[in-house]
Amino acid sequence: NAGITRKVPIEAETIEDFREVMEVNTTAIWHLCKLAGESMVANKGGSIVNVASILGMIAGTPIKQANYAASKGAVIAMSREIAVQWARKGVRVNSLCPGWFVSEMTAGMDTDESSQKFVMQNSPIPRMGYEHELDGALLFMASDASSFMTGQSVVVDGGWTAR
């Protein structure tokens, strides 16, 4: 679960910045799916949960980061495609799509007044999420409790995308 972004308007973004974000956020997940999936396919079972983001489903502006949105949208689409390719081989692939969570990537947002105002005004649950609030969804997707689920994206975002 590695991820980076470059917060910059598209007109100021360089191709090098875009490629770096895609490499870390998308290509690395492709590579790990391939490596882990080969043994899962051989063993006729397994579950892969890729971490995407709500920004792979909706726009992030006013926080301008086309690179991040593109990379996480690609993770969602790639997970869905791999899920269909491997479903009959006993391997499930799903995506976890967090909203605004306190993390290394959002460092400072939880203490910045304007960031907190942004989250509180736009989220039905008016706060950022905490890491442990992803545990239930992650455990569900990784376990046999979701044995009939593949190619899906589970959103945990305090209602952000429901509005």
Summary of the structure (lengths in Angstrom):
residues: 163
radius of gyration: 16.4
end to end distance: 27.1
largest distance: 51.1
contacts: 497
relative contact order: 0.17
helix: 53%
strand: 13%
